[in-house]
Amino acid sequence: MTPNPSTKQETFWTGDFGRHYTDRNSRHLEEWNQFYLDNWGHTKLAMNERFLGHLDREARILEVGCNTGMQLMGLQENGFQHLYGVDIQPYAVEKAKEFTQHVNIVQGSGLDLPFKDGFFDVVGTNGVLIHISPDDLPRVMAEMVRCSKRYIWGFEYYTPEITTIKYRDNVGYAWKGDYARLFLEQLPGQLRLVQQEFFPYVNPAELGNTDCMYLLEKVGA
Ligand SMILES: C[S@@+](CC[C@H](N)C(=O)[O-])C[C@H]1O[C@@H](n2cnc3c(N)ncnc32)[C@H](O)[C@@H]1O
């Protein structure tokens, strides 16, 4: 697998930083759920249900930036069976293949998704758009919309306007913003907002910060 990073951020994730992140990322569902409870006061399984609970469990779902596959394992726990993950990092892809069962994991970039138009019912990200440079967001968002037949789903750090933040002392690798609004602005007339919910942190170390989960639907889908 050749990573072939095309941006400074992709180089960062395919290098040592990404590898260390991957090694820190839990493979245990209980720990992962506890992480969500500690940070937001809800399990991720409960958050997922609030947004995807109405979907047929046969829905085909892609996670862009899946790392070790924790989110996909969570979706499996929610009952979904047709799950796909893509990540720029070969090391994370290797680990995701090791940790998950019956999940399709491939190496690739959100800038150029290796899937056909409309192949998925849902294309989503979890803490990934925040690591895409604002200059590259239109391309990643367009790719996600291209590959989705119906829904775009996300959970990302929220601020009303795009703001640069430090990420573990690194500058130029993380932002926060209103990603649902940016999707709507980048692809005018193509999407509508179905649901949006703010999840303020309850973890005392993160008080004042908020994440946002959103579900967008392709118009006419
Ligand atoms: C903060 S982690 C989030 C991992 C996972 N979504 C989760 O919630 O546990 C960001 C992930 O996105 C991946 N990534 C970053 N830029 C990417 C890109 N352009 N295309 C695909 N994956 C990317 C990184 O390698 C990393 O695994």
The ligand as an ORCA input file, in Angstrom:
! r2SCAN-3c Opt
* xyz 0 1
  C      -8.581     12.084     14.766
  S      -8.534     10.620     13.817
  C     -10.234     10.071     13.895
  C     -10.337      8.583     13.756
  C     -11.750      7.995     13.780
  N     -12.638      8.627     12.853
  C     -12.335      8.034     15.169
  O     -13.284      8.777     15.406
  O     -11.838      7.292     16.034
  C      -8.359     11.190     12.154
  C      -8.173     10.049     11.154
  O      -8.351     10.578      9.828
  C      -7.340     10.082      8.980
  N      -7.158     11.057      7.893
  C      -6.637     12.299      7.978
  N      -6.678     12.906      6.776
  C      -7.244     12.017      5.919
  C      -7.566     12.065      4.538
  N      -7.305     13.133      3.778
  N      -8.154     10.977      3.971
  C      -8.420      9.870      4.710
  N      -8.124      9.774      6.021
  C      -7.558     10.841      6.622
  C      -6.141      9.930      9.882
  O      -5.179      9.038      9.374
  C      -6.792      9.431     11.176
  O      -6.883      8.044     11.193
*
